[in-house]
Amino acid sequence: MKKKKSNPLMDYVKAARLGSREAEIEQHGHPINYRKVVPSKKAYNRKKNKADDKGLPYLFLCNLVMNN
């Protein structure tokens, strides 16, 4: 089997990326993801809204019983 030729430019880029990543981990303690999509707080999120409403009927009944 033929051995792949190494591209010196790609080797340099790969080494630079590795060095940058190592420095970032050393500085912050963990790798930082720069491409993470942060959802807007103003956008409607049905899953979160439904999770907040789970306890409402039970709490409402408890309050009625305790107040009487």
Secondary structure, DSSP 8 states (H G I E B T S, - for coil): -------HHHHHHHHHHHHHHHHHHHHHSS---TT-----SSS--HHHHHHHTTTHHHHHHHHHHHH-
